[in-house]
Amino acid sequence: MKKSLFLMATFCSLVTFCVQAQIEPAPARNEGDGQYDRLILRGVTLIDGTGAPPIGPVDIVVEKNKIAQIQTVGYPGLPINENRRPKAGENDKVYDLEGHFLMPGFVDSHGHIGGRGQGTPAEYVFKLWLAHGITTVRDPSAGNGLEWVLDQKEKSAANEITAPRILAYTGFGQGSEKPITNAEEAIAWVNSNEAKGADGIKFFGAKPEVMEAAISQNKKIGLRSAMHHAQMDVARWNVLNSARAGLSSMEHWYGLPEALFENRTVQDFPVDYNYQNEQHRFSEAGKLWEQAAPPYSEHWNKVMNELLELDFTLDPTFNIYEANRDLMRAQRAEWHEVYTLPSLWKFYEPSRQSHGSYWFDWTTSLEIQWKKNYQLWMTFVNEYKNRGGRVTAGSDSGFIYQLYGFAYIRELELLQEAGFHPLEVIRSATMYGAELMGMEDQIGTVEVGKLADFVIVEENPLQNLKVLYGTGAIRIDENNKAIRVGGVKYTVKDGIVYDSKKLLEDVKAIVDKAKEEEGSFPIHQPGLDW
């Protein structure tokens, strides 16, 4: 099946009310244990999400879906002090997790649920997310339609389906019968969007009058917002304009180099550039950071400091562009063969009419340019974090060879590459994500009174983030044999304990069935069918 999704981000930046064809909703939940009246997780090493170092052994008591007690029960290397442990009643559920590490549930700040073009049923996407510890997702653009996303959100909140909790951010103008052209129309649409139950808005661009009115009104009524500053409008409205108007977060990095321009006002486009040509779009984007003010220069610092003063959030989604700097790595990631649906693989293949499939003639030179782009981009993001700025973890999976769940863990690795300490990485994935959603009183850290959302793994993720991948990490054992270790063991969402590896088995079964129907598994490269 060739992709039917037509340049989603491009088209939405021009006609902002576009919506993908809906995918299959998730079936009724048939996974997970609990909620329990009282659940006790014993002996874990706790990484609480605040940036604090690990502490353990700790016993954690959950009553239904809330954390009721966190009790330190001893010292590393010594027997547990049984007298300090919360007592277990006859009907309490107890998990012995001595030696395991426990973190808050991960927040994916940029998680599309797929669409007909990808051929990805919601069950497939949701289980890949949960299997990697993702318990909350912000769906930017509500690509399957706001009504569909709100239905899945409601069922997830009631734990009627196996899914992370969902926040629905409608694409600006979505559902409108005609383009929004003035402030009055923008305000009316924003108010209507709130009335329909949306959690926020994702913007791509519009003329300044419309952007100013829509963002400020959205903030005034208490909703949050995100923006992909698309090239078609960024020359007249960049990240600084958005932040001043009240935007909650910028997605990716578009609009930030433009705010950092010193000797130009528009990107140095080649004269034959065409935005509808996806290779033009992405190859030239890899040159953009070099056109901005250099790191730590006066203008660079000025822009950063203003964004910090405005309490603005960066949601970089490093992973979704990584194929630009190493196409072969992204194409041959080890999880594709087992967990990538044939229809999704076809969606990734080179195509002139498909978003994110711009490999018309991707060269070594382009990859080198993108490596330089990453260095400058990561320098800004890391320094923003160092000065107290909020940086979150978002995956934007389902495009450009990035698979749901797996790509989120790759995003954590790339934050570490940018200069984040692993504890800072976990904080971006948990506490800062919760703050961005306005949910810091409910999720994001392991504290008494908050919802019981946890990621539990047998290995130390601070020592190696790769142990969070569903495929785990490779290590050599005492017999000189290479073995797999890690993979999230349990994901706890709203007090319900999911066996993460069982969820991955379910995903594999979905993929295997699709392969049988396809007749073969089409992971290949053009011209390499030897």
C-alpha positions in Angstrom: 0.0 0.0 0.0 1.6 3.3 -1.1 1.2 6.1 1.3 -2.0 8.1 1.0 -0.9 10.8 3.5 0.0 13.8 1.3 2.9 15.8 2.8 1.1 16.1 6.1 3.3 18.8 7.7 3.7 20.7 4.5 0.0 20.6 3.7 -1.0 21.5 7.2 1.2 24.5 7.2 -0.7 25.8 4.2 -4.2 24.4 4.9 -4.1 24.0 8.6 -7.4 22.1 9.0 -6.2 18.9 7.2 -6.9 15.6 9.0 -5.6 12.1 8.2 -8.0 9.3 7.6 -8.8 7.6 10.9 -7.1 4.4 11.9 -8.6 1.5 13.8 -9.3 2.5 17.5 -7.8 0.3 20.2 -9.8 -2.7 21.3 -11.1 -3.3 24.8 -8.3 -3.7 27.3 -7.1 -7.3 27.9 -3.8 -6.6 29.5 -2.4 -5.4 32.8 -3.0 -6.3 36.4 -4.9 -4.0 38.8 -5.8 -1.5 39.9 -5.4 -3.0 43.4 -6.8 -1.6 46.6 -3.2 -1.8 47.8 -0.1 -2.5 45.8 3.4 -2.7 47.3 6.5 -2.5 45.2 9.4 -3.7 47.3 13.1 -3.1 47.3 13.5 -0.8 44.2 16.1 1.8 43.6 14.2 5.0 43.0 15.0 7.7 40.4 12.3 10.2 41.3 12.4 12.4 38.2 13.3 15.7 39.9 17.0 15.4 39.1 17.8 13.9 42.5 20.2 10.9 42.5 19.0 7.4 43.0 18.0 6.1 46.4 17.3 2.6 47.6 16.2 0.1 48.6 12.7 1.7 48.8 9.3 0.2 49.2 6.4 2.1 47.4 2.8 1.7 48.4 0.0 2.4 45.9 -3.6 2.6 46.8 -5.7 2.1 43.7 -4.1 4.6 41.3 -2.2 6.9 43.7 1.1 6.8 45.6 0.4 6.5 49.3 3.8 5.8 50.8 7.5 5.9 49.9 9.6 4.2 52.5 13.4 3.7 52.6 14.0 0.2 53.9 17.7 -0.2 54.2 21.1 0.3 52.7 22.8 -1.1 49.6 24.7 -4.3 50.2 23.0 -5.0 53.5 19.8 -7.1 54.2 16.5 -5.2 54.1 15.3 -4.0 57.4 12.0 -5.8 57.6 10.9 -3.7 60.5 10.9 -0.6 58.3 8.8 -2.2 55.6 5.1 -1.3 55.1 3.2 -4.3 56.3 1.3 -6.3 53.6 -2.3 -7.2 54.3 -3.9 -10.5 53.2 -5.4 -8.9 50.1 -2.5 -6.7 49.2 -0.6 -7.3 45.9 3.2 -7.4 46.5 5.9 -7.3 43.8 9.4 -8.2 45.0 11.6 -5.9 42.9 14.9 -5.9 44.8 17.6 -4.8 42.5 15.2 -3.1 40.0 15.2 0.6 39.1 12.0 2.6 39.2 11.3 5.9 37.5 8.2 8.0 36.8 6.3 7.1 33.7 7.7 8.7 30.6 5.9 11.6 28.9 6.2 11.8 25.1 5.6 15.4 24.3 5.2 14.8 20.6 3.5 11.6 19.8 1.4 11.1 16.7 -1.0 8.0 16.8 -0.4 7.2 13.1 -2.9 7.1 10.3 -4.2 5.2 7.4 -1.2 6.1 5.4 1.1 4.3 7.8 -1.4 1.4 8.2 -0.8 1.5 12.0 -3.7 0.4 14.2 -4.0 2.2 17.5 -3.4 -1.0 19.4 0.0 -1.3 17.7 1.1 2.3 18.5 -0.2 2.3 22.1 1.4 -1.0 23.0 4.8 0.1 21.6 4.6 3.2 23.7 3.6 1.5 26.9 6.2 -1.2 26.3 8.8 1.5 26.5 7.5 3.1 29.7 5.5 5.9 28.0 2.5 6.6 30.1 1.4 10.0 28.8 1.4 11.3 25.2 0.6 14.7 23.7 -0.9 14.1 20.3 -0.1 17.2 18.2 -2.5 17.9 15.4 -5.1 15.2 16.5 -4.3 13.7 13.1 -7.1 11.1 13.2 -9.6 13.8 14.0 -10.4 15.5 17.3 -13.5 13.4 18.0 -11.5 10.1 17.4 -8.6 11.2 19.6 -11.0 12.4 22.4 -12.7 9.0 22.3 -9.4 7.2 22.8 -8.4 9.7 25.5 -11.6 9.1 27.4 -11.3 5.3 27.1 -7.6 5.4 28.2 -8.5 7.6 31.2 -11.1 5.0 32.2 -8.5 2.2 31.5 -10.9 0.6 29.1 -8.1 0.3 26.5 -4.4 -0.5 26.8 -3.0 2.9 26.1 -1.0 5.8 27.7 -3.1 8.8 28.8 -3.6 11.1 25.9 -3.7 14.9 25.5 -5.3 16.1 22.2 -3.8 19.1 20.6 -5.9 20.1 17.5 -4.2 21.4 14.4 -5.0 25.1 14.2 -7.9 25.6 11.9 -8.9 21.9 11.9 -12.6 21.5 11.2 -12.9 25.0 9.8 -14.9 25.3 6.6 -12.5 27.9 5.2 -9.0 29.3 6.0 -8.8 31.6 9.0 -7.8 35.1 7.8 -8.2 37.6 10.6 -8.0 37.9 14.4 -11.8 37.7 14.9 -12.0 34.4 13.1 -8.9 33.1 15.0 -10.4 33.9 18.4 -13.8 32.3 17.4 -12.0 29.1 16.3 -9.9 28.9 19.5 -13.0 29.3 21.6 -14.8 26.6 19.6 -11.8 24.3 19.9 -12.0 24.6 23.7 -15.7 23.9 23.7 -15.1 20.7 21.7 -12.8 19.4 24.5 -9.3 19.8 23.1 -6.4 20.2 25.4 -4.5 22.6 23.2 -3.5 23.6 19.8 -0.6 22.8 17.4 0.3 25.7 15.1 2.2 25.6 11.8 2.0 29.2 10.8 -0.3 32.0 9.6 -0.1 35.7 9.1 1.0 37.6 12.3 -2.5 39.1 13.1 -3.9 35.6 13.1 -1.1 34.0 15.1 -1.1 36.8 17.8 -4.8 36.5 18.3 -5.0 32.7 18.3 -2.0 32.1 20.6 -2.9 34.8 23.1 -6.6 33.8 23.3 -5.7 30.1 23.7 -3.5 31.0 26.7 -6.1 33.3 28.1 -8.7 30.5 28.3 -6.2 28.2 30.0 -5.2 25.9 27.1 -1.6 25.1 26.0 0.0 25.2 22.6 2.8 23.8 20.5 4.2 25.0 17.2 6.1 23.7 14.2 7.3 26.9 12.7 6.9 25.9 9.0 9.2 27.6 6.5 6.2 29.0 4.6 5.5 31.5 7.4 8.6 31.6 9.6 10.1 34.7 7.8 7.3 36.8 9.3 6.7 34.9 12.6 9.6 33.1 14.3 10.0 31.5 17.8 10.4 34.9 19.6 7.1 36.1 18.2 5.4 32.9 19.3 7.0 33.0 22.8 6.0 36.6 23.3 2.4 35.8 22.3 2.2 33.0 24.9 3.1 29.8 23.0 3.9 26.9 25.4 6.5 25.0 23.4 8.3 25.0 20.1 8.6 21.7 18.3 11.7 20.5 16.5 13.9 23.6 15.8 12.3 25.5 13.0 11.9 29.2 13.8 14.7 29.3 16.3 17.6 29.8 13.8 15.5 32.4 12.1 15.2 34.3 15.4 19.0 34.1 15.6 19.7 35.6 12.2 22.0 38.6 12.2 23.0 39.3 8.6 19.8 38.1 6.8 16.1 37.9 7.4 15.3 34.8 5.4 17.0 31.4 5.0 19.6 31.3 2.2 17.4 29.4 -0.2 18.8 28.2 -3.6 17.1 30.0 -6.4 15.6 26.7 -7.6 14.2 25.8 -4.2 10.6 24.4 -4.0 9.1 23.7 -0.7 7.0 20.9 -2.2 10.2 19.1 -3.1 10.9 17.3 0.1 14.6 16.8 -0.6 15.0 20.6 -1.1 13.2 21.1 2.2 15.2 18.8 4.3 18.6 19.2 2.7 18.5 23.0 2.9 17.2 22.7 6.5 20.5 21.1 7.4 22.3 24.3 6.5 20.1 26.6 8.6 21.9 26.6 11.9 25.2 27.7 10.3 23.3 30.8 9.0 22.4 31.8 12.6 24.4 33.8 15.1 27.3 31.7 16.5 27.0 30.1 20.0 27.5 32.4 22.9 27.6 35.5 20.8 25.7 38.6 21.9 22.6 38.0 19.8 22.6 34.2 20.5 22.6 35.0 24.3 20.0 37.7 23.9 17.5 35.4 22.2 18.2 32.6 24.7 17.7 34.9 27.7 14.4 36.2 26.4 13.1 32.7 25.9 14.2 31.8 29.4 12.5 34.8 30.9 9.3 33.8 29.1 9.4 30.3 30.6 9.4 28.9 27.1 9.8 25.1 26.5 12.0 23.5 23.9 10.7 20.1 22.6 13.6 19.3 20.1 12.6 15.8 18.8 16.2 15.2 17.8 15.5 11.6 16.8 13.1 12.3 14.0 15.9 14.0 11.9 18.6 11.6 12.7 18.4 9.8 9.4 19.5 13.0 7.8 23.0 12.6 9.4 23.2 8.8 9.1 20.5 7.3 6.8 21.9 3.8 6.9 21.7 3.7 10.7 18.1 4.7 10.8 17.1 2.3 8.0 18.8 -0.7 9.5 17.9 -0.3 13.2 17.6 -3.8 14.6 14.0 -3.5 15.7 12.6 -2.9 12.2 12.6 -6.5 11.1 10.6 -7.7 14.2 8.4 -4.7 15.1 7.9 -2.5 12.0 4.7 -3.2 10.1 5.2 -3.9 6.4 2.8 -1.0 5.6 4.8 1.3 7.8 8.0 0.3 6.1 6.5 1.1 2.7 5.4 4.4 4.2 9.1 5.2 4.8 10.4 4.4 1.3 11.6 7.1 -1.0 8.7 9.0 -2.7 8.3 12.4 -4.3 4.8 12.9 -2.9 5.2 11.6 0.6 6.2 13.5 3.7 9.5 12.4 5.2 10.5 10.2 2.3 12.9 12.6 0.7 15.7 10.2 -0.2 15.8 11.2 -3.8 19.6 11.4 -3.8 20.8 11.6 -0.2 24.6 12.1 -0.2 27.5 11.8 2.1 27.9 15.6 1.9 24.4 16.2 3.1 24.9 13.8 6.0 28.1 15.7 7.0 26.2 19.0 6.8 23.5 17.6 9.0 26.1 16.5 11.5 27.3 20.1 11.8 23.7 21.2 12.1 23.2 18.9 15.0 26.3 20.2 16.8 25.0 23.8 16.7 21.4 22.8 17.5 22.5 20.6 20.5 24.8 23.4 21.8 21.8 25.7 22.1 19.5 23.1 23.7 22.1 22.0 26.2 23.0 25.6 27.2 19.2 26.4 27.5 19.0 23.5 30.0 22.1 24.7 31.8 20.6 28.1 32.3 17.4 26.6 33.8 15.3 26.3 30.7 12.8 23.5 30.3 13.6 20.9 27.6 11.3 18.0 27.1 11.4 14.6 25.3 9.3 14.1 22.2 9.6 11.5 19.5 7.4 12.4 16.5 7.5 8.7 15.5 5.9 7.1 12.4 8.0 9.1 9.9 11.6 8.9 8.6 12.3 5.4 9.9 11.5 6.2 13.5 9.4 3.6 15.2 7.0 4.3 18.1 8.5 3.6 21.5 12.0 2.8 20.2 12.4 6.3 18.8 11.5 7.8 22.2 14.4 5.9 23.8 16.6 7.1 21.0 15.5 10.7 21.9 16.8 10.1 25.4 20.1 9.0 24.1 20.3 12.1 21.9 19.6 14.4 24.8 22.6 12.7 26.5 24.7 13.3 23.4 23.7 17.0 23.5 25.3 17.2 27.0 22.6 16.2 29.4 23.5 14.1 32.4 21.4 10.9 32.5 19.5 12.3 35.5 18.8 15.5 33.4 17.6 13.2 30.6 15.1 11.4 32.9 13.9 14.8 34.3 13.2 16.0 30.7 11.3 12.8 30.0 9.2 13.0 33.2 9.0 16.1 35.4 9.5 18.7 32.6 7.1 16.8 30.3 4.5 16.9 33.1 5.1 20.7 33.6 4.7 21.3 29.9 1.3 19.6 29.9 0.2 21.4 33.1 0.0 18.1 34.9 2.8 18.5 37.4 0.4 18.0 40.3 -0.5 14.6 39.0 2.4 13.0 37.1 6.1 13.5 36.3 7.7 12.6 39.6 7.4 9.8 42.2 5.8 11.6 45.1 3.1 10.7 47.6 -0.3 11.8 46.3 0.6 11.6 42.6 -0.7 9.1 40.1 1.0 5.7 40.1 2.9 5.9 36.8 6.2 4.1 36.8 8.9 2.6 34.6 10.5 -0.4 36.1 13.7 -2.0 34.7 16.1 -4.6 35.9 19.2 -2.7 34.8 20.5 0.8 35.7 19.3 3.2 33.0 21.7 5.9 34.2 24.6 3.6 33.4 23.2 2.8 29.9 20.0 4.2 28.4 20.1 1.4 25.9 18.6 -0.9 28.5 15.3 0.9 28.0 15.0 -0.3 24.4 12.5 -3.1 23.9 15.4 -5.0 22.3 17.6 -4.3 25.3 21.3 -3.9 25.3 24.1 -6.3 24.4 26.6 -7.3 27.1 29.1 -10.1 27.4 28.6 -12.6 30.3 31.0 -14.4 32.5 31.1 -17.3 29.9 32.3 -14.9 27.2 28.9 -15.0 25.5 27.0 -12.0 24.2 23.6 -11.7 25.8 20.7 -9.3 25.8 19.9 -7.4 29.0 17.3 -4.9 29.9 14.1 -3.8 28.2 11.5 -2.3 30.4 10.1 -5.0 32.7 6.9 -3.4 33.9 5.1 -0.2 33.0 2.7 1.0 35.6 0.0 3.4 34.4 -2.7 4.7 36.7 -1.9 1.9 39.2 -2.2 -0.9 36.5 0.8 -3.1 36.0 1.7 -4.0 32.4 4.2 -6.7 31.5 6.2 -4.7 29.0 7.7 -7.7 27.3 4.3 -9.3 26.9 3.1 -6.1 25.2 6.0 -6.4 22.7 5.0 -10.0 22.1 1.5 -8.7 21.2 3.1 -6.2 18.8 5.2 -8.9 17.2 2.0 -11.0 16.7 0.4 -8.0 14.9 3.4 -7.6 12.6 3.7 -11.4 11.9 0.0 -11.5 10.9 0.6 -8.5 8.6 3.6 -10.2 7.1 1.6 -13.3 6.3 -1.1 -11.2 4.6 1.6 -9.4 2.6 3.2 -12.6 1.5 6.7 -11.4 2.4 8.4 -8.9 4.6 9.3 -5.9 2.5 12.3 -4.5 4.5 14.7 -4.0 1.6 16.5 -1.2 -0.2 15.8 -0.4 -3.8 18.3 -2.0 -6.1 19.5 -4.5 -3.4 17.1 -7.3 -4.0 19.9 -9.8 -4.7 
